Amino acid sequence: MTDTIDIPSAADPRWDAVLSGAVRPAYKCLALRILMIRLTHAYARDDADRPALVEELRRFFRDNLRFAREDYATIFQGKPQ
C-alpha cells in the first residue's frame, strides 16, 4: 500500500491547535507522543520558532505516515479521538 496523503501546509490552523494544546488528541504512536511532548513545550515558550516547530511535525507525518496514519487521521480527517 502506498501512502499518498497530502500533508496540509504549514499555514493550516490545525497545526497550531495541536502544538498549542488547544486540541489534545490521544496519540497511539509512541514516537509521536514523545515528539509532541518536546514540541508542545517548545511551542509554549515566548521565544519559540513556531513555524520551524510546525514544519518538524509536518515532516514527522510525511516521513512516518506508515505507522502514524491513525493519529494523522484523528487530527486532519476529523476522526474521533
Order of alpha helices (4+ residues) and beta strands (2+ residues): alpha-alpha-alpha
